[in-house]
């Protein structure tokens, strides 16, 4: 293997040697511990260390790196304390995730590292978000993110590269091409010859390097990063390498031809670099031995500290509390009594505008939201007031934009991501439920992201523009969900959602946009998330509902003047106001839970179960759910009317009164 030392000093070359030897020695020790049952799983990076070490050492210490399974060298090059690293591997509380996640599934802002999740690909967009935050703050920094050749088959890869190219984000996409995705060889993963062919198609520079040549990796990344800091843009680097062990140790390597191991064993990045230093008399055999002994002692000390640490003791309150960033909302009252009649759509726009004024770190992202103002014109005029850096049109790539929101949170930004229709969130589902929702629980990094969701039926828009999909997220700890039914609540809850440092799903019913209006405060104000509101007092039946259901309940109230209906608007669905539900059940003894979402698996089922468990003694009849049919939403108005629960509501109310 040919090494070009260029202008690098002996101290720099020796520093690189220490850096590449350390993860190799840790790996060798881990493989022994795995056989002894002292660690549960191991993804080996033996043979690929030059990529992790060379690229990490080439960056500035405060530049973020987003590693994968085989990037132990990133953590050691950033001087992550070994006792904490080993505690992480063993599931100890002194690790980075308090025993909640394994191996490299963690981040450390102290070390400017954001670890992976098991779904290969989502972290590429998170890197975009970190880079965007640097770009907005005019920091001359780059972000480095890794992908394997297998993981590059994911849609997240395309979305992240496309957005980075369109927005000129300073991200190095490092493709570790080791020829296999677990056991699937490259010729069954893709048809192109090499990843650098992709660069020009995305409109970015692409380089191919020998991923086993430590100096080539180090020098290429160092020079590339220096150029990108002055001229921000993404660059794809394909590092050719080979995995010398199984995808993880239990999977073995029987599927790999033996001749490949023989070929790549001759290219071992540690052995070859050591030989180069010895041949150049930069190191002596005695110096090599001394370095090895020093590293061995450091590794053993870290292991003994980790082994001596007991396994975590489960604390239910702590586990539940850590799902969210600690935050006690202090509702904000409007500064004056001035009010103006506003439609639902105008109230949302008003809240967004005032939040943009209040939080200069807030960035709005979504399809067509800039000059066009969004398909519902909610952000019309915002570009003129706040500029295109903060009001950003996005490509059609919901997953990437949601991941970018998390990346921006890491750098202290707030994000509002608009789904053009709530239905389209399905293509970004993974980012929400596995990245945004779990981030704080896993490594204490909050996701300060609001996802606006134009939702609901009644406009004859058919199965893909009309869904009420709040229940998809109701089951996911770590998220908050709000669903206003009035202009007053729409503005106050949106402001509260943006203020909250946790991820909030904000549902806004499209049919309400221009069909209702209300006098609301002109000034900025917030409503407490998690608090229901009694819309109408009554004694005969409690209708517990939210969103469009509130208006259906009001209409029923007019149609049944002899019946005293109490209408409780939940407003927040996660968390939901159990105390308010308890009070209304105790008051009337008869309960209807009404929502537009389909019946089976809807939020009403959970509330009904809770009432049955906690309010049984107050009930004078069965808890009744009224919801949409268990079908997709049809297009034709007569079919849609039958689908929706509105016409079944009175029938159910009369039945429960007669019970």
C-alpha positions in Angstrom: 0.0 0.0 0.0 1.4 3.4 -1.0 1.3 6.2 1.6 1.9 9.8 0.6 2.9 11.6 3.8 2.9 15.0 2.1 3.7 17.8 4.6 2.5 15.9 7.6 4.9 15.9 10.6 6.1 12.8 12.4 3.9 13.8 15.4 0.8 14.0 13.2 1.6 10.6 11.7 2.2 9.0 15.1 -1.0 10.6 16.3 -2.9 8.9 13.5 -1.2 5.6 14.4 -2.4 5.8 18.0 -5.8 6.7 16.7 -6.2 3.7 14.4 -4.6 1.2 16.8 -6.9 2.1 19.6 -10.2 0.9 18.1 -8.5 -2.3 16.7 -7.3 -3.2 20.2 -10.7 -2.4 21.7 -12.4 -4.6 19.0 -10.0 -7.5 19.7 -10.9 -7.3 23.4 -14.6 -7.0 22.7 -14.6 -10.2 20.6 -13.1 -12.0 23.7 -15.7 -10.5 25.9 -18.5 -11.5 23.5 -17.4 -15.1 23.6 -17.4 -14.8 27.4 -20.9 -13.4 27.4 -19.8 -10.1 28.9 -21.2 -8.1 26.0 -24.4 -9.2 24.2 -23.7 -8.1 20.6 -20.9 -6.7 18.5 -20.7 -5.2 15.0 -17.1 -5.4 14.0 -15.3 -2.7 12.1 -12.1 -4.6 11.7 -10.7 -3.8 8.3 -12.5 -0.5 8.0 -10.9 1.5 10.8 -9.0 3.8 8.4 -12.3 5.4 7.3 -13.6 6.2 10.8 -10.3 7.3 12.2 -9.0 9.2 9.1 -12.2 11.2 8.6 -12.8 11.9 12.3 -9.2 13.1 12.8 -9.4 15.3 9.7 -12.3 17.4 11.1 -12.3 20.1 13.7 -13.4 18.9 17.1 -16.6 20.9 17.1 -17.8 19.6 13.8 -20.5 17.0 14.0 -20.1 13.4 12.9 -22.9 10.9 12.5 -21.5 7.3 12.6 -22.9 3.8 12.0 -22.2 0.3 13.3 -18.6 0.1 12.3 -17.3 3.5 13.3 -15.8 2.8 16.7 -12.9 4.9 15.6 -15.1 8.0 15.5 -15.8 7.7 19.2 -12.2 6.9 20.2 -10.8 9.7 18.0 -13.1 12.1 19.7 -11.8 10.9 23.1 -15.0 9.5 24.4 -14.1 8.2 27.9 -13.6 4.4 27.6 -15.3 3.6 30.9 -18.5 5.3 29.6 -18.2 3.7 26.2 -17.8 0.3 27.7 -20.7 0.9 30.1 -22.8 1.8 27.1 -22.0 -1.5 25.5 -23.0 -3.4 28.6 -26.2 -1.5 29.2 -25.0 0.3 32.3 -26.6 3.5 33.5 -23.2 5.3 33.3 -23.3 4.9 29.6 -24.8 7.5 27.3 -28.4 6.1 27.2 -28.8 4.9 30.9 -29.0 1.4 29.6 -31.9 2.2 27.2 -30.1 1.5 23.9 -27.0 -0.4 22.8 -23.7 -0.1 21.1 -23.4 3.2 19.0 -27.1 4.1 19.3 -26.4 7.3 21.2 -25.2 10.8 20.8 -23.0 13.1 22.8 -23.1 16.8 22.1 -20.0 17.2 24.3 -18.1 15.2 21.7 -20.2 16.4 18.7 -21.4 12.9 17.8 -24.9 11.9 16.8 -25.3 8.1 16.9 -27.5 6.0 14.7 -30.8 4.2 15.0 -31.3 0.7 13.6 -33.2 2.0 10.6 -30.4 2.7 8.2 -30.7 6.1 6.5 -32.5 8.5 8.7 -29.3 10.0 10.1 -28.3 11.3 6.7 -31.1 13.9 6.9 -30.2 14.7 10.5 -26.7 15.7 9.2 -28.5 18.0 6.7 -30.2 19.7 9.6 -27.0 20.2 11.5 -25.4 21.7 8.4 -28.3 23.9 7.7 -28.2 25.3 11.2 -24.5 26.1 10.7 -25.2 27.7 7.3 -28.0 29.9 8.8 -25.7 31.0 11.6 -22.9 31.7 9.1 -20.6 29.2 10.9 -17.8 27.9 8.6 -18.3 24.2 9.5 -18.9 20.9 7.8 -20.9 17.9 9.0 -19.8 14.3 8.2 -22.3 11.4 8.0 -21.7 7.8 7.1 -23.7 5.3 5.0 -22.9 1.7 4.1 -23.4 0.6 0.5 -26.4 -1.4 1.6 -28.0 1.4 3.5 -27.7 3.6 0.5 -30.5 1.7 -1.1 -32.9 3.3 1.3 -35.1 6.2 0.2 -33.6 8.3 3.0 -30.3 8.3 1.2 -31.8 9.8 -2.0 -33.8 12.4 0.0 -30.9 13.5 2.1 -28.5 13.9 -0.8 -31.1 15.7 -2.9 -31.9 18.3 -0.3 -28.3 18.8 0.6 -27.5 19.5 -3.1 -30.5 21.8 -3.6 -29.8 23.8 -0.5 -26.0 23.8 -0.8 -25.5 22.2 2.6 -21.9 21.5 3.7 -22.3 17.8 4.4 -19.7 15.1 3.6 -21.6 11.9 2.7 -19.1 9.1 3.4 -20.1 5.9 1.7 -18.3 2.9 3.3 -18.4 0.5 0.3 -17.5 -2.9 1.8 -19.3 -4.9 -0.9 -22.1 -6.3 1.3 -25.3 -5.3 3.0 -25.3 -8.0 5.7 -25.1 -11.0 3.4 -26.4 -9.4 0.2 -23.6 -8.6 -2.2 -23.5 -5.3 -4.1 -24.7 -6.8 -7.4 -28.0 -7.6 -5.7 -28.2 -4.1 -4.1 -27.6 -1.9 -7.1 -26.8 -1.9 -10.8 -24.4 1.0 -11.1 -20.7 0.4 -11.0 -19.7 2.8 -8.3 -21.2 5.4 -6.0 -19.3 8.3 -7.4 -21.5 7.9 -10.5 -24.3 9.3 -8.3 -22.6 12.6 -7.5 -23.1 14.4 -10.8 -26.7 13.2 -10.9 -27.4 15.0 -7.7 -25.3 18.0 -8.7 -22.5 17.4 -6.2 -18.8 16.6 -6.3 -17.9 12.9 -5.8 -14.6 11.4 -4.9 -13.4 7.8 -4.6 -10.7 6.8 -2.2 -8.9 3.7 -0.9 -10.8 3.3 2.4 -8.0 1.2 3.8 -5.3 3.8 3.3 -5.4 5.9 6.5 -3.4 8.8 5.0 -5.4 9.0 1.9 -8.7 9.1 3.9 -7.3 11.7 6.3 -5.8 14.0 3.6 -8.9 13.8 1.3 -11.4 14.6 4.1 -9.1 17.3 5.4 -8.7 19.1 2.1 -12.4 18.6 1.1 -13.6 20.0 4.5 -11.4 23.0 4.2 -12.8 23.8 0.7 -16.4 23.2 1.9 -16.0 25.6 4.8 -15.3 28.4 2.4 -17.6 27.2 -0.4 -20.5 25.4 1.3 -21.8 22.5 -0.7 -22.2 18.7 -0.2 -19.6 16.2 -1.3 -19.9 12.4 -1.7 -16.9 10.4 -0.8 -16.9 6.7 -1.7 -14.4 4.8 0.5 -13.6 1.3 -0.9 -13.1 -1.2 1.8 -14.0 -4.7 3.1 -15.6 -6.1 6.2 -13.3 -8.8 7.6 -15.9 -10.2 10.0 -19.7 -10.8 9.9 -22.3 -8.1 9.8 -22.4 -8.9 13.5 -20.6 -11.7 15.1 -23.6 -14.1 15.2 -24.2 -13.9 11.4 -20.8 -15.3 10.4 -19.1 -15.0 7.0 -19.9 -18.2 5.2 -21.6 -16.3 2.4 -18.3 -14.5 1.5 -15.9 -16.1 -0.9 -12.6 -17.0 0.9 -10.5 -15.4 -1.8 -11.9 -12.0 -0.9 -10.7 -12.4 2.7 -7.2 -13.4 1.4 -7.1 -10.4 -0.9 -8.3 -7.8 1.7 -6.2 -9.3 4.5 -3.2 -8.0 2.6 -4.7 -4.5 2.7 -5.2 -4.4 6.5 -5.3 -0.7 7.4 -3.6 -1.1 10.8 -0.9 -3.5 9.8 0.0 -1.6 6.7 0.1 1.8 8.3 2.3 0.4 11.1 4.7 -1.1 8.6 4.9 2.2 6.7 5.9 4.0 9.9 8.4 1.4 10.8 9.9 1.4 7.3 10.2 5.2 7.4 11.7 5.0 10.8 9.1 7.2 12.2 8.4 4.5 14.7 10.6 1.8 16.2 9.5 -1.7 17.3 10.1 -0.6 20.8 7.9 2.5 20.4 5.1 0.4 18.9 5.2 -1.9 21.8 5.2 1.0 24.2 2.1 2.5 22.5 0.4 -0.9 22.6 1.0 -1.3 26.3 -0.2 2.2 27.0 -3.4 1.6 25.1 -3.9 -1.8 26.6 -3.7 -0.3 30.1 -6.2 2.4 29.2 -8.6 -0.2 27.8 -8.4 -2.5 30.8 -8.9 0.4 33.2 -12.0 1.5 31.3 -13.3 -2.1 31.3 -12.7 -2.6 35.0 -14.6 0.6 35.8 -17.5 -0.4 33.6 -17.6 -4.0 35.0 -17.7 -2.7 38.5 -20.7 -0.6 37.7 -24.0 -2.4 38.6 -26.7 -2.9 36.1 -29.4 -0.2 36.2 -32.3 -0.4 38.7 -35.6 0.4 37.0 -37.2 3.6 38.2 -40.7 3.9 36.7 -41.0 7.6 37.3 -37.7 8.3 35.8 -38.4 6.2 32.7 -41.7 7.9 32.0 -40.3 11.4 32.8 -37.3 11.0 30.4 -39.5 10.4 27.4 -39.8 14.2 27.2 -37.5 17.1 27.8 -38.5 18.6 31.2 -40.7 21.5 30.5 -43.3 23.3 32.6 -45.5 25.4 30.4 -46.4 28.8 31.7 -49.4 29.9 29.7 -48.9 33.4 28.2 -51.8 35.9 28.3 -52.2 38.5 25.5 -50.6 41.8 26.3 -53.7 43.7 25.6 -57.5 43.2 25.3 -57.5 44.0 21.6 -59.4 41.5 19.6 -60.2 40.9 15.9 -62.6 38.5 14.1 -60.5 35.8 12.5 -61.2 32.7 10.6 -59.6 29.4 11.6 -57.0 29.7 8.8 -56.1 33.3 9.7 -55.7 32.3 13.4 -53.1 29.7 12.4 -51.3 32.2 10.2 -51.4 34.7 13.0 -49.8 32.3 15.4 -47.1 31.3 13.0 -46.2 34.9 12.2 -46.1 35.9 15.9 -44.0 32.8 16.8 -41.6 33.7 14.0 -41.2 37.2 15.5 -40.8 35.8 19.0 -38.3 33.1 18.1 -35.6 34.2 15.6 -34.3 30.6 15.7 -37.6 29.3 14.3 -37.5 28.0 10.7 -40.5 27.0 8.6 -40.2 24.2 6.1 -42.7 22.6 3.7 -43.7 22.1 0.1 -44.7 25.4 -1.6 -44.8 27.4 1.6 -42.6 30.2 0.5 -43.7 32.5 -2.4 -46.8 30.5 -3.0 -47.8 30.6 0.6 -48.7 26.9 0.9 -51.6 25.2 -0.7 -53.9 26.7 1.9 -52.2 30.2 1.8 -51.3 30.1 5.5 -47.8 31.4 5.0 -48.7 33.9 2.3 -46.5 36.9 2.6 -44.1 35.3 5.0 -41.1 35.3 2.6 -41.3 39.1 2.3 -41.3 39.5 6.1 -38.9 36.8 7.2 -36.8 35.8 4.1 -36.3 32.6 2.3 -33.7 31.3 4.8 -36.4 31.0 7.4 -39.4 30.2 5.2 -38.1 27.3 3.1 -39.7 25.6 0.1 -38.7 21.9 0.3 -38.4 19.2 -2.3 -41.0 16.5 -2.1 -39.2 14.6 0.7 -41.1 14.5 3.9 -38.7 12.1 5.6 -35.7 14.2 5.0 -37.3 17.4 6.2 -38.4 15.8 9.4 -34.9 14.5 10.0 -33.6 18.0 9.2 -35.8 19.3 12.0 -34.1 17.0 14.5 -30.7 18.0 13.2 -31.5 21.7 13.7 -32.7 21.0 17.2 -29.2 19.6 18.0 -27.9 23.1 17.1 -30.5 25.0 19.1 -33.0 25.7 16.4 -36.8 25.4 16.3 -38.6 23.9 13.3 -42.1 23.9 11.9 -42.6 21.3 9.2 -45.8 21.5 7.2 -47.2 18.4 5.7 -49.1 19.5 2.7 -51.8 17.1 3.8 -51.8 15.0 6.9 -52.1 11.9 4.7 -48.6 12.5 3.3 -46.9 12.1 6.7 -46.9 8.4 6.2 -43.7 8.7 4.0 -42.0 10.5 7.0 -43.4 8.2 9.6 -40.1 6.6 10.6 -38.4 9.9 11.4 -41.3 10.9 13.7 -41.9 7.7 15.6 -38.3 6.5 15.8 -36.1 9.5 15.7 -38.0 12.6 16.9 -40.1 10.7 19.5 -37.3 8.6 21.0 -34.4 11.0 20.9 -34.7 12.5 24.4 -35.4 9.2 26.0 -32.3 7.6 24.3 -29.7 10.3 24.8 -31.3 13.5 26.3 -31.5 15.3 22.9 -34.9 16.9 22.4 -36.5 17.4 19.1 -37.9 20.9 19.0 -40.1 20.3 16.0 -43.8 21.0 15.3 -45.4 19.0 12.5 -48.5 20.8 11.1 -51.0 18.4 9.7 -54.0 19.7 7.5 -56.4 16.9 8.2 -59.9 15.6 7.9 -62.8 14.8 5.5 -65.9 16.7 4.3 -64.4 18.2 1.2 -64.9 15.2 -1.2 -61.1 14.8 -1.5 -61.0 11.0 -1.4 -58.8 8.5 0.4 -55.5 10.3 0.2 -56.3 13.9 1.2 -58.9 13.3 3.9 -57.6 11.0 6.6 -57.8 11.6 10.3 -54.6 9.9 11.3 -54.0 11.2 14.8 -54.2 7.7 16.2 -51.1 6.7 14.3 -49.1 8.9 16.7 -51.3 8.6 19.8 -49.5 5.2 20.5 -46.0 6.8 20.4 -44.5 8.0 23.7 -42.3 11.0 23.2 -44.8 12.9 21.0 -47.4 15.5 22.0 -50.6 15.9 19.9 -52.9 18.8 19.8 -56.1 19.2 17.7 -57.9 22.5 18.0 -61.5 23.1 17.1 -61.8 26.9 17.2 -59.8 29.9 15.9 -58.9 30.9 19.5 -57.6 27.4 20.3 -55.9 27.1 16.9 -53.7 30.1 17.6 -53.0 29.5 21.3 -52.2 25.8 20.8 -50.0 26.5 17.8 -48.0 29.1 19.8 -47.8 26.6 22.7 -46.6 23.8 20.4 -43.8 26.0 19.0 -42.8 27.1 22.4 -42.6 23.5 23.7 -39.1 22.0 23.2 -40.6 18.5 22.5 -42.0 17.2 19.2 -45.7 18.2 18.7 -48.1 16.9 16.1 -50.5 19.8 15.3 -53.7 18.8 13.6 -55.8 21.4 11.8 -59.1 20.5 10.1 -59.2 21.7 6.6 -63.0 22.1 6.6 -62.7 24.6 9.4 -60.2 26.8 7.7 -62.7 29.2 6.1 -66.0 28.0 7.6 -65.7 29.3 11.1 -64.5 32.6 12.7 -64.2 34.0 16.1 -63.0 37.1 17.9 -59.5 36.3 19.2 -56.7 38.3 20.8 -54.5 40.3 18.5 -51.5 39.7 20.6 -49.4 36.6 21.3 -50.8 34.1 23.7 -50.6 30.4 24.5 -53.0 27.7 25.8 -51.8 25.0 28.1 -51.2 21.7 26.3 -53.0 18.9 28.0 -56.0 20.8 29.2 -59.5 20.1 27.9 -62.3 22.8 27.6 -65.9 22.5 28.5 -67.7 24.0 25.4 -71.2 23.4 26.7 -72.5 22.6 30.2 -75.1 19.8 30.5 -76.5 17.1 32.7 -77.8 14.3 30.5 -74.9 13.1 28.3 -71.3 14.0 28.2 -69.9 14.1 24.6 -66.1 13.9 24.8 -64.7 14.9 21.5 -62.2 17.1 19.6 -61.7 18.8 16.2 -64.7 18.6 13.9 -66.5 16.5 16.5 -67.0 19.6 18.6 -69.1 21.2 15.8 -71.1 18.0 15.2 -71.9 17.9 19.0 -73.0 21.5 18.9 -75.3 20.8 16.0 -76.8 17.9 17.9 -77.4 20.2 20.8 -79.5 22.3 18.6 -81.3 19.3 17.1 -82.2 17.9 20.6 -83.3 21.0 22.6 -84.9 18.9 25.3 -81.7 17.1 26.0 -79.0 18.7 28.2 -75.6 17.9 26.5 -72.2 18.5 28.1 -69.6 18.9 25.4 -65.9 18.4 26.4 -63.4 19.5 23.8 -60.2 17.6 24.6 -58.0 20.0 22.5 -54.9 18.0 23.4 -54.8 14.2 22.7 -51.3 13.4 24.0 -51.4 14.1 26.9 -55.1 14.2 27.3 -57.0 15.7 30.3 -58.0 12.7 32.5 -59.3 15.0 35.3 -61.6 16.8 33.0 -62.9 13.5 31.6 -63.4 12.2 35.1 -65.4 15.3 36.1 -67.7 15.2 33.2 -68.4 11.5 33.6 -69.2 12.0 37.3 -71.5 14.8 36.4 -73.7 13.1 33.8 -73.1 9.4 34.1 -73.7 8.9 30.4 -70.8 9.2 27.9 -70.4 9.4 24.1 -66.8 9.5 22.8 -67.0 11.1 19.3 -64.2 11.4 16.7 -63.8 11.6 13.0 -61.1 8.9 12.8 -62.2 5.3 12.1 -63.6 3.4 15.0 -61.2 0.5 15.4 -58.0 1.5 17.0 -59.2 5.1 17.4 -58.4 7.3 20.4 -61.9 6.8 21.7 -61.1 3.2 22.5 -58.3 4.2 24.9 -60.5 6.9 26.6 -63.4 4.4 26.9 -61.1 1.9 28.5 -59.8 4.4 31.0 -63.3 5.5 31.9 -64.3 1.9 32.5 -61.3 1.3 34.8 -61.4 4.6 36.7 -65.0 5.9 36.6 -67.1 2.8 36.6 -69.0 3.8 39.7 -70.3 7.0 38.0 -71.7 5.3 34.9 -75.4 4.9 34.3 -74.9 3.1 31.0 -72.2 1.7 28.6 -69.6 4.1 27.3 -70.5 4.6 23.6 -68.1 5.4 20.8 -69.2 7.2 17.6 -66.7 7.3 14.9 -66.2 6.9 11.1 -66.6 3.5 9.3 -63.8 1.1 9.3 -63.1 1.8 5.6 -60.9 4.1 3.6 -62.5 7.5 2.9 -64.5 7.5 -0.3 -64.6 10.3 -2.8 -68.3 10.7 -3.8 -70.1 13.1 -1.3 -72.9 10.6 -0.6 -70.4 7.9 0.2 -68.3 10.3 2.3 -71.4 11.3 4.3 -72.1 7.7 5.1 -68.5 7.2 6.1 -68.5 10.1 8.6 -70.1 9.6 12.1 -72.2 12.8 12.1 -75.5 11.1 11.0 -75.0 8.3 13.5 -74.4 10.6 16.5 -78.1 11.4 17.2 -79.0 7.7 17.0 -76.4 6.8 19.6 -77.4 9.7 21.8 -81.1 8.6 21.8 -80.1 5.0 22.5 -77.9 5.9 25.5 -80.7 8.2 26.9 -83.1 5.3 26.7 -80.7 2.8 28.3 
